[in-house]
Amino acid sequence: MTLSKWFMAVGAVFIGLSACGPLNEGSTASQLGGLVMGRVTGAETQPVSGSSVPQDQILSNPGKYIRVNIRDLNRWDTSVQAGSNANRATWVDSANISVTFENGIVVATRGLVRDLMAADVSQSWAAIRSGGGEAQRVHEFLTNMDGISTELLQCRIASQGREVVERLQIKQNTTRFEEKCGNENLQFANVYWVNDAGTIIRSLQAISPDAGYLQIDIF
């Protein structure tokens, strides 16, 4: 699938979910759609696979664990930090899949079907910190021929207002931001939930055409 077709398809699903009404609890549609609906709301979603870390262990060790949902694999896992450098930190899960963040925004992955090799997201973070604005991103993707495809993206970040996020039965007040990015090849939207301390505690972030979206919870 080409980059433009994949991201346009994801964008259509994203818009469609935002317009959907509530699903009946216990229905087949709700069971299949629960995780998908979780990607555009602050609602808690349930792990479906991956390593299990007890809730009390996660809550009693802030900063030690994150949970990552690889949406295309319908797979949750708990990750621990493998290293850090300045404002970047790399987290690794039980399957040795790693995600590197800069201030909570994904800048690289390793171990997915098609990785995000590198990204410059400094302007996106600055816009979030300012309450919204314009930004440029640079993404480098691994291609089907094991080469690197570099994309310069124009983005707009806007606050969607206040939203309560519930994770592990703990509620937190956040501000929800939506980031829409694109160029002639790509179009996608990311969502960030930022707490009152200015930290991204939950996000939905596009990675690459084959890797899809990651939902990330930072504890």
Summary of the structure (lengths in Angstrom):
residues: 219
radius of gyration: 16.5
end to end distance: 34.6
largest distance: 46.7
contacts: 658
relative contact order: 0.18
helix: 20%
strand: 49%
